Amino acid sequence: MERRRIWGAAATAVAVLAGVLASQAITGHTDGHSSADGKPGPVKSEARTAQLQTSGDGSSAVLGQRDTKPFSMLGVTWTDPAAKVTGAIEARTRDVQSGEWSKWLRLDGDSGQGERAAVRGGTEPAWVGPSDGVEVRVHSGGQSSSTLPAGLRLDMIDPGTGGGAAIGPAAYAIEESAEPSSSSVPEPTELETTAPEQPATTAPELTPTEELPTEPSASESPTATETSQEPSPTPPTTAAPSPSTSSAPTATVPPAPSSTAPRPPVVSRADWGADESISPEEPGYLPGGKIKAVVVHHTAESNSYSCEQAPALVRGIYAYHVKQLGWKDLGYNFLVDKCGTVYEGRKGGVDQPVQGAHAYGFNAETTGISVLGTYTDVAPSQAAMMSVAKVAAWKLGQYGVDPASTATLTAGDSGRSYSGKTWSKGAHLAFPAIHGHRDGYNTQCPGNAFYGQLGTIRSWAAGPVTGLAIKSVTGAGLSGTTYYTKADVTVNWSATTPASLIKQYELLVDGKPVVTTAATATSAKTTLTIGRHTVAVRATHQSGKQTTSAAATVVAETSAPSFTTKPSLALRAGTVDTSAVPVTLSWKATDGAALKETRLTTPLAKAYGPTLTSASHTAKSATTTAWNMTAYDVAGNTAAASAAGTPVILQETAAVKSGTWSTKSSTSYLGGKSFSSSTTNASLTWTFTGRSAAWVVSRASTSGQAHVYVDGVKAATLDLKSATTKFRDAIWTKTWATSAKHTVKIVIVGTAGRPAVTTDGIVYLK
């Protein structure tokens, strides 16, 4: 049915009919106003046009910088729907709020996708945001024979505000109740065709140079290839209509087929504010009644829109396709914004095989999904790509098509792809079941960056879940490649497939599911019996395909580690102070499975690796200190042990002297004093009861040598010479297995040239 006849009928009907319904056909409800029943109505868009001035040789055209009424979307159109612009079409706009001019925006030069009702050709529409100024420039492809198509003009769309519709499309009621004959309906002017919601007495904001020629009617404009490409099928009339989110015309369609994938949420045409009165034709359905492939698009617009503005973008595209290009409806079947919201496109039922106008030559076997924005340099958001995958999986799942498979499509006309592949009408071509617009048409759509992500979208849509792996096992320790636990563990995992495309996860122990979780979960807890187990995670994609992660080995055991050598203390070499006597803490811990570490808990906290068996510390003299230790195995089992000791300082005055000794005083000595002797065979003897001892001396470059006797037996000869001066230096130590009474005697050697020996005393450990 011709669009002009519909509009003529509507105009005449409004003139002769009374009542709210007839009035709605013309006025609609703008800015989210409510109808008489209190429900929100459709949002009316406004369209204005401005003629471009073409150069004498037809190679360029311009629209000079000018003020306009506010608009948010634009496109450049021309008279012949079959014509194409091979050169550059650019526009820039002035922001309503800031008053700043944008950079030049390159428009995709061809939106013709085989819509039989098209009355004009044009670019893809571009969302520019609220603007009140515009400038356009167009250049041909640069070849001497290249000229621009006739009738170039700028189309500006104000998509209105608000949204939601509860009333039926009034134009249908008018046409059914009082449609005059075509001979009595005056032919509308171009103004009425481009902006039918405006009263005939209201002129668009145009300068004298912007007068527009009268365009041919929709019935006069289709090309032979468009007419023959995809004949409009007659929907079956034997079954009841299927549920739909749109207010579809009255034609009945068969029940929607079930799908192997869940149906995602879809914002209905009513909810995004579709003005159904501008597209009164009934929807068409795929001739074969089956969707074989999904074609992915971008709308080649700005990405700076907010998600709250997305319904206005959809309305703007709708108005541009229908009112400016003369299409019978919005070309895409579905649209997706950058926040992942899915919008119903062409009416007829989102669950039905509605034929769109989005992929010239292949509309009869595909459905089209377009993401709002331009994705030449940046990929869409993950939320948007997830929604594309979900819609594609659902629609292909209705017809048993694997999203990862290849579909054979029959070309409705000859064509060329963006990569340069050509074909003739009737050719059978293989496409991925989810492919980009550029695969079947010479366009950059859906942009280089987005096109590079189509493999990911196919994977998400088809399944199985990818990247599934166990990341860690909480409550268990890892030794090599094996986890050890006492019983309770929490298994943590990750996957690269988004959770919204996953049905569930299962935790498997020894191959059997023990816990089932939601798709959003990333961990699960279970209790293991004693023994060795394999633990894995199984993910079920929304398609039903399953993936199992690599298994982890987890050993559950409750045997505690043991101290095969109990902790013990011994004095060590180093600088002695009354508050810090050098000691060595020794131990040995083992475990039947895997020792993790040994921890010192008092008098300080310290952790030691499984192979360490000693550590250097200091202890306060004259104070008994308990050294408590705990051994941990990897499973978390523990064993405790401890040692205690009291370092005691015996000053030089506590020794039995022989020979000549003198007293020296200095704060650097223990107790402030020490003995010194250069007499050969002079000696000092200390007697004590303990299990470890250390001789404490002062050292310098002039220090001599001394013999050390333990319990009457010569144990060592020590040279006290040192390049640097040292005080309170424990130069010699001796440790016994048990505590007992011992004597330590030092004897001056009388070293030639440096016979002197200076000593503080000894330290013993009891």
JOHUZI-V882152 format. One record per residue. RES is the residue in one small letter. PSI is psi in whole degrees, 0 to 359 (none if undefined). BURIAL is 1 if it has 16 or more other C-alpha atoms within 10 Angstrom, else 0. D_CENTER is the distance of its C-alpha to the mean C-alpha in Angstrom with 2 decimals. Layout:
<<RES,PSI,BURIAL,D_CENTER> <RES,PSI,BURIAL,D_CENTER>>
//
This chain:
<<m,138,0,46.92> <e,142,0,47.12> <r,322,1,45.01> <r,322,1,48.03> <r,319,1,50.16> <i,313,1,47.59> <w,323,1,47.49> <g,317,1,51.26> <a,318,1,51.67> <a,317,1,49.37> <a,315,1,51.24> <t,319,1,54.61> <a,321,1,53.57> <v,326,1,52.47> <a,331,0,55.86> <v,345,0,57.79> <l,147,0,55.71> <a,166,0,55.45> <g,160,0,52.92> <v,318,0,49.42> <l,314,1,47.79> <a,320,1,49.55> <s,323,1,48.74> <q,331,1,45.02> <a,331,1,45.08> <i,313,1,45.77> <t,324,0,44.44> <g,202,1,41.31> <h,112,1,39.35> <t,161,1,37.48> <d,33,1,35.22> <g,19,1,34.47> <h,159,1,38.16> <s,153,1,39.41> <s,182,1,41.92> <a,332,0,45.18> <d,8,0,43.70> <g,357,0,41.20> <k,150,0,38.13> <p,148,1,35.86> <g,179,1,36.81> <p,160,1,35.26> <v,122,1,34.29> <k,138,1,36.59> <s,158,1,35.47> <e,141,1,37.82> <a,137,1,38.26> <r,152,1,40.34> <t,156,1,41.31> <a,128,1,42.85> <q,137,1,44.70> <l,149,1,43.87> <q,119,1,46.86> <t,140,1,47.18> <s,164,0,49.06> <g,324,0,52.41> <d,2,0,51.20> <g,15,1,48.27> <s,351,1,45.70> <s,161,1,43.98> <a,150,1,43.56> <v,157,1,42.61> <l,112,1,42.21> <g,157,0,43.23> <q,130,0,41.35> <r,163,0,42.26> <d,151,0,41.61> <t,167,1,40.41> <k,156,0,39.78> <p,139,1,36.14> <f,167,1,33.74> <s,348,1,29.97> <m,146,1,29.75> <l,163,1,31.97> <g,162,1,32.95> <v,128,1,35.95> <t,166,1,38.13> <w,169,1,41.39> <t,313,1,44.28> <d,115,1,43.87> <p,337,1,40.85> <a,350,1,41.29> <a,156,1,41.30> <k,152,1,38.48> <v,117,1,37.91> <t,350,1,37.16> <g,211,1,37.05> <a,130,1,34.96> <i,118,1,34.52> <e,148,1,33.25> <a,154,1,33.26> <r,155,1,32.64> <t,164,1,32.87> <r,127,1,33.85> <d,134,1,31.66> <v,318,1,33.62> <q,310,0,32.75> <s,337,0,32.71> <g,6,0,35.24> <e,145,0,33.35> <w,140,0,33.28> <s,171,0,30.06> <k,164,0,29.73> <w,130,0,30.96> <l,126,1,28.58> <r,127,1,29.11> <l,140,1,29.48> <d,125,1,29.01> <g,10,1,32.66> <d,114,1,32.84> <s,5,1,31.61> <g,116,1,34.38> <q,29,1,32.98> <g,22,1,36.17> <e,117,1,36.76> <r,333,1,40.50> <a,2,1,41.12> <a,133,1,39.89> <v,346,1,42.49> <r,155,1,40.76> <g,165,1,38.40> <g,173,1,35.67> <t,170,1,32.40> <e,145,1,29.06> <p,150,1,28.92> <a,128,1,26.97> <w,123,1,25.63> <v,0,1,27.02> <g,169,1,26.93> <p,119,1,30.21> <s,152,1,32.72> <d,20,1,36.51> <g,153,1,37.34> <v,154,1,36.78> <e,141,1,37.90> <v,144,1,37.58> <r,140,1,38.64> <v,134,1,38.90> <h,141,1,40.15> <s,180,1,41.11> <g,357,1,40.00> <g,347,0,42.72> <q,148,0,45.09> <s,331,0,48.67> <s,358,0,48.76> <s,124,1,45.45> <t,158,1,45.93> <l,152,1,43.75> <p,160,1,44.12> <a,159,0,46.45> <g,31,1,45.59> <l,132,1,42.58> <r,159,1,41.38> <l,130,1,38.49> <d,125,1,37.11> <m,131,1,35.56> <i,128,1,33.88> <d,106,1,33.67> <p,0,1,31.58> <g,176,1,32.93> <t,168,1,31.30> <g,195,1,30.87> <g,169,1,30.22> <g,138,1,31.25> <a,134,1,34.31> <a,347,1,36.65> <i,154,1,39.65> <g,162,1,40.34> <p,113,1,40.65> <a,330,1,44.10> <a,327,1,44.96> <y,316,1,45.27> <a,322,1,47.81> <i,315,1,49.78> <e,322,1,49.96> <e,326,0,51.13> <s,328,0,53.66> <a,68,0,55.32> <e,114,1,54.38> <p,165,0,57.20> <s,155,0,58.28> <s,332,0,56.67> <s,338,0,60.02> <s,359,0,60.12> <v,121,1,56.64> <p,143,0,56.58> <e,129,0,54.00> <p,156,1,51.27> <t,172,0,50.87> <e,323,1,47.84> <l,317,1,46.92> <e,327,1,46.83> <t,320,1,44.71> <t,338,1,41.99> <a,67,1,42.10> <p,340,1,43.98> <e,350,1,43.17> <q,140,1,45.31> <p,149,0,49.06> <a,337,0,51.26> <t,354,0,52.91> <t,121,0,49.76> <a,148,0,49.09> <p,162,1,45.74> <e,91,0,45.43> <l,147,0,46.74> <t,167,0,49.03> <p,335,0,52.14> <t,359,0,50.40> <e,17,1,47.72> <e,140,0,49.98> <l,141,1,48.46> <p,158,0,50.33> <t,130,0,50.60> <e,155,1,48.17> <p,156,0,49.17> <s,166,1,48.28> <a,326,1,45.48> <s,343,0,48.07> <e,345,0,49.43> <s,336,1,46.30> <p,146,1,44.58> <t,166,1,45.05> <a,322,0,46.54> <t,322,1,43.38> <e,320,1,41.39> <t,321,0,44.16> <s,351,0,44.43> <q,304,1,40.82> <e,93,1,39.79> <p,143,0,42.56> <s,118,1,41.60> <p,157,0,41.98> <t,117,0,43.85> <p,146,1,41.79> <p,151,0,43.52> <t,17,0,45.59> <t,345,0,46.38> <a,164,0,43.57> <a,153,0,42.27> <p,147,1,39.33> <s,160,1,35.88> <p,147,1,33.68> <s,152,1,31.68> <t,356,1,29.64> <s,164,1,31.82> <s,88,1,35.48> <a,156,1,36.59> <p,181,1,40.17> <t,356,0,42.73> <a,136,0,42.52> <t,148,1,41.93> <v,158,1,39.41> <p,161,0,39.12> <p,143,0,36.91> <a,137,1,33.27> <p,150,0,32.55> <s,164,0,30.34> <s,156,1,27.07> <t,352,1,25.61> <a,151,1,22.25> <p,153,1,21.92> <r,126,1,22.27> <p,162,1,19.34> <p,138,0,20.40> <v,127,1,21.95> <v,123,1,23.45> <s,164,1,27.05> <r,321,1,29.09> <a,320,1,31.15> <d,334,1,28.25> <w,5,1,27.06> <g,31,1,30.71> <a,130,1,31.96> <d,93,1,35.57> <e,343,1,36.90> <s,341,1,40.29> <i,350,1,39.28> <s,73,1,38.42> <p,350,1,41.20> <e,148,1,41.26> <e,151,1,40.33> <p,158,1,37.20> <g,157,1,37.64> <y,156,1,36.29> <l,135,1,35.64> <p,319,1,39.06> <g,355,0,38.20> <g,16,1,36.26> <k,132,1,33.36> <i,125,1,29.98> <k,337,1,29.59> <a,161,1,26.44> <v,130,1,23.59> <v,127,1,23.51> <v,133,1,20.31> <h,166,1,20.98> <h,161,1,19.85> <t,2,1,22.31> <a,44,1,22.77> <e,182,1,22.64> <s,148,0,21.33> <n,4,1,17.69> <s,3,0,19.07> <y,153,1,19.89> <s,159,0,18.84> <c,337,0,17.68> <e,335,0,21.16> <q,348,0,22.68> <a,317,1,21.05> <p,326,1,24.08> <a,324,1,26.34> <l,317,1,24.61> <v,317,1,25.19> <r,323,1,28.76> <g,317,1,29.29> <i,317,1,28.36> <y,309,1,30.53> <a,320,1,33.41> <y,313,1,33.18> <h,316,1,33.21> <v,308,1,36.04> <k,330,1,38.18> <q,319,1,37.85> <l,344,1,37.49> <g,18,1,39.49> <w,160,1,37.09> <k,343,1,37.82> <d,176,1,34.31> <l,138,1,30.73> <g,323,1,29.89> <y,148,1,26.43> <n,324,1,26.20> <f,150,1,22.77> <l,148,1,20.68> <v,130,1,17.06> <d,176,1,15.96> <k,348,1,12.81> <c,1,1,12.20> <g,3,1,12.50> <t,134,1,16.19> <v,134,1,18.47> <y,139,1,21.99> <e,131,1,25.13> <g,247,1,26.64> <r,136,1,30.07> <k,167,1,32.16> <g,355,1,33.78> <g,115,1,31.47> <v,337,1,27.78> <d,9,1,28.84> <q,160,1,31.54> <p,68,1,31.70> <v,135,1,32.13> <q,122,1,33.00> <g,189,1,31.10> <a,80,1,31.85> <h,342,1,28.81> <a,89,1,29.72> <y,126,1,33.31> <g,344,1,35.26> <f,17,1,32.76> <n,333,1,32.43> <a,353,1,34.77> <e,9,1,32.44> <t,167,1,28.87> <t,150,1,26.59> <g,134,1,24.48> <i,124,1,20.99> <s,132,1,20.24> <v,129,1,17.19> <l,120,1,18.58> <g,176,1,18.35> <t,134,1,19.02> <y,47,1,16.75> <t,316,1,19.22> <d,335,0,17.68> <v,144,0,14.02> <a,158,1,11.79> <p,165,1,10.88> <s,158,0,7.84> <q,324,0,5.59> <a,318,1,8.01> <a,316,1,10.82> <m,325,1,10.36> <m,318,1,10.18> <s,321,1,13.30> <v,315,1,14.95> <a,319,1,14.64> <k,317,1,16.08> <v,315,1,18.85> <a,316,1,19.71> <a,319,1,19.98> <w,311,1,22.11> <k,316,1,24.39> <l,326,1,24.96> <g,337,1,25.43> <q,338,1,28.29> <y,20,1,30.20> <g,27,1,29.45> <v,125,1,27.37> <d,123,1,24.87> <p,341,1,21.76> <a,1,1,21.95> <s,183,0,25.63> <t,136,1,27.75> <a,140,1,29.64> <t,117,0,33.04> <l,150,1,33.63> <t,124,1,36.95> <a,124,1,37.08> <g,349,1,38.72> <d,166,1,39.79> <s,155,0,39.88> <g,181,1,36.86> <r,138,1,34.90> <s,171,1,31.26> <y,331,0,29.39> <s,353,0,30.00> <g,0,0,33.72> <k,137,0,34.35> <t,160,0,37.12> <w,165,0,38.65> <s,164,0,41.47> <k,135,0,41.73> <g,355,0,41.75> <a,147,1,39.93> <h,118,0,37.75> <l,142,0,34.42> <a,128,0,31.63> <f,151,1,28.06> <p,145,1,24.82> <a,332,1,24.52> <i,112,1,21.35> <h,167,1,22.18> <g,155,1,21.96> <h,323,1,24.74> <r,340,1,25.93> <d,334,1,26.89> <g,12,1,29.66> <y,149,1,30.50> <n,80,1,31.10> <t,156,1,28.20> <q,341,1,25.11> <c,133,1,23.12> <p,30,1,20.20> <g,147,1,19.86> <n,315,1,19.42> <a,319,0,15.73> <f,319,1,15.01> <y,324,1,17.73> <g,346,0,16.21> <q,1,0,13.23> <l,328,1,15.78> <g,320,0,16.16> <t,317,1,12.65> <i,319,1,13.47> <r,316,1,16.82> <s,314,1,15.58> <w,317,1,13.40> <a,319,1,16.44> <a,328,1,19.10> <g,178,1,17.96> <p,184,1,18.64> <v,134,1,15.65> <t,159,1,14.56> <g,20,0,13.91> <l,126,1,15.71> <a,145,1,17.40> <i,126,1,19.25> <k,325,0,18.09> <s,166,1,21.13> <v,105,1,24.07> <t,141,1,24.90> <g,7,1,28.64> <a,149,1,29.58> <g,147,1,30.40> <l,126,1,29.55> <s,111,0,32.50> <g,242,0,31.90> <t,11,0,29.89> <t,135,1,31.32> <y,147,1,30.30> <y,137,1,33.21> <t,162,1,33.41> <k,323,1,36.21> <a,304,1,34.77> <d,129,0,31.68> <v,153,1,28.24> <t,119,0,24.63> <v,127,1,22.49> <n,137,1,18.82> <w,172,1,16.38> <s,161,1,12.86> <a,153,1,11.69> <t,339,0,9.24> <t,130,1,10.17> <p,148,0,8.45> <a,329,1,11.07> <s,348,1,12.37> <l,8,1,13.75> <i,140,1,15.44> <k,311,1,18.91> <q,166,1,19.61> <y,151,1,19.84> <e,137,1,23.24> <l,124,1,24.49> <l,132,1,27.30> <v,119,1,30.24> <d,38,0,32.65> <g,357,0,31.11> <k,137,0,31.59> <p,132,0,29.04> <v,338,0,29.74> <v,137,0,26.79> <t,132,1,24.63> <t,169,0,21.50> <a,166,0,19.14> <a,338,1,15.93> <t,351,0,14.03> <a,149,0,16.12> <t,11,1,15.31> <s,162,1,18.98> <a,147,1,22.51> <k,143,1,25.93> <t,163,0,29.14> <t,127,0,32.65> <l,146,1,34.09> <t,162,0,37.76> <i,132,0,39.61> <g,184,0,39.08> <r,134,1,36.63> <h,155,1,33.67> <t,132,1,30.79> <v,131,1,27.56> <a,169,1,24.64> <v,134,1,21.79> <r,129,1,21.93> <a,136,1,19.18> <t,117,1,20.36> <h,160,1,18.35> <q,338,1,19.25> <s,348,1,21.60> <g,348,1,23.45> <k,144,0,22.71> <q,148,1,22.40> <t,137,1,21.02> <t,132,1,22.50> <s,165,1,21.21> <a,141,0,23.65> <a,148,1,26.11> <a,144,1,26.80> <t,125,1,30.44> <v,125,1,31.28> <v,123,1,34.88> <a,122,1,36.15> <e,150,1,39.33> <t,11,1,41.34> <s,128,1,43.92> <a,152,1,44.18> <p,175,1,44.62> <s,153,1,48.06> <f,101,1,49.76> <t,336,0,52.13> <t,115,0,53.37> <k,151,0,53.56> <p,142,1,52.51> <s,159,1,55.41> <l,149,1,56.25> <a,148,1,58.31> <l,150,1,59.30> <r,166,1,57.92> <a,151,1,58.87> <g,180,1,57.67> <t,129,1,58.71> <v,135,1,60.26> <d,156,1,60.04> <t,334,0,61.31> <s,357,0,57.81> <a,88,0,56.09> <v,126,1,57.91> <p,127,1,56.00> <v,159,1,55.33> <t,127,1,53.49> <l,125,1,51.73> <s,151,1,51.78> <w,175,1,50.49> <k,122,1,49.16> <a,145,1,46.74> <t,164,1,45.79> <d,146,1,43.86> <g,335,0,44.39> <a,286,1,40.68> <a,115,1,38.79> <l,132,1,39.67> <k,307,1,36.74> <e,167,1,38.61> <t,131,1,41.64> <r,136,1,41.37> <l,125,1,44.14> <t,327,0,44.05> <t,146,0,47.30> <p,0,0,48.76> <l,165,0,45.27> <a,127,0,41.83> <k,141,0,40.92> <a,141,0,39.04> <y,143,0,40.25> <g,169,0,38.81> <p,340,1,40.38> <t,350,0,42.77> <l,142,0,44.19> <t,3,0,47.63> <s,161,0,48.84> <a,146,0,47.89> <s,133,0,49.87> <h,182,0,50.39> <t,153,1,53.11> <a,150,1,55.17> <k,132,1,57.40> <s,152,1,61.09> <a,17,0,63.41> <t,129,0,60.46> <t,125,0,59.57> <t,132,1,55.81> <a,132,0,53.95> <w,100,1,51.17> <n,133,1,48.95> <m,149,1,46.46> <t,130,1,44.02> <a,135,1,42.83> <y,133,1,39.46> <d,173,1,38.53> <v,332,1,34.96> <a,345,1,35.18> <g,2,1,36.08> <n,151,1,39.80> <t,160,1,42.07> <a,144,1,45.65> <a,150,1,47.49> <a,163,1,50.40> <s,165,1,52.07> <a,157,1,54.74> <a,151,0,56.91> <g,156,1,59.11> <t,109,1,61.22> <p,134,1,61.85> <v,131,1,65.43> <i,123,1,66.84> <l,111,1,70.50> <q,168,1,71.83> <e,334,1,74.38> <t,345,0,77.05> <a,358,0,76.48> <a,156,1,77.68> <v,122,0,81.23> <k,151,1,82.42> <s,146,0,84.88> <g,191,0,85.95> <t,126,0,85.28> <w,141,1,82.02> <s,157,0,81.29> <t,134,0,78.86> <k,146,0,76.15> <s,133,0,74.26> <s,146,0,70.75> <t,348,0,67.61> <s,346,0,65.88> <y,154,1,67.84> <l,124,1,67.06> <g,3,0,69.16> <g,356,0,70.24> <k,161,1,72.92> <s,167,1,73.49> <f,146,1,76.38> <s,142,1,77.24> <s,144,1,79.93> <s,11,1,81.19> <t,124,1,83.96> <t,135,1,83.88> <n,4,1,83.63> <a,145,1,82.86> <s,160,1,80.57> <l,137,1,78.50> <t,126,1,77.95> <w,144,1,75.52> <t,135,1,75.66> <f,169,1,72.78> <t,115,0,71.24> <g,186,1,67.59> <r,1,1,65.27> <s,146,1,64.04> <a,154,1,65.66> <a,137,1,64.96> <w,131,1,67.46> <v,124,1,66.47> <v,173,1,68.03> <s,146,1,67.92> <r,146,1,67.57> <a,179,1,68.52> <s,342,0,69.77> <t,2,1,73.33> <s,148,1,72.59> <g,205,1,74.59> <q,159,1,74.37> <a,148,1,74.98> <h,146,1,75.53> <v,128,1,73.70> <y,136,1,75.51> <v,120,1,73.96> <d,42,0,76.41> <g,0,0,79.18> <v,130,0,77.40> <k,125,0,76.23> <a,330,0,72.42> <a,158,0,71.56> <t,122,0,72.78> <l,137,0,70.34> <d,119,1,70.37> <l,1,1,69.17> <k,137,1,69.03> <s,138,0,65.77> <a,333,0,64.81> <t,151,0,63.33> <t,132,0,64.94> <k,143,1,63.46> <f,150,1,64.46> <r,43,1,64.02> <d,115,1,62.79> <a,98,1,62.70> <i,340,1,63.89> <w,139,1,64.94> <t,157,1,63.75> <k,134,1,65.07> <t,140,1,63.59> <w,161,0,65.36> <a,326,0,64.12> <t,167,0,65.77> <s,135,0,67.27> <a,173,0,70.97> <k,131,0,73.71> <h,161,1,73.63> <t,141,0,75.28> <v,125,1,73.85> <k,134,1,76.41> <i,141,1,75.89> <v,131,1,78.76> <i,129,1,79.11> <v,324,1,79.54> <g,49,1,81.10> <t,133,1,79.11> <a,130,0,81.15> <g,343,0,80.19> <r,68,0,77.58> <p,346,1,79.01> <a,140,1,77.36> <v,127,1,75.02> <t,127,1,73.39> <t,144,1,71.87> <d,314,1,70.35> <g,207,1,70.72> <i,163,1,68.62> <v,134,1,65.71> <y,160,1,65.71> <l,124,1,63.29> <k,none,1,64.65>>
//
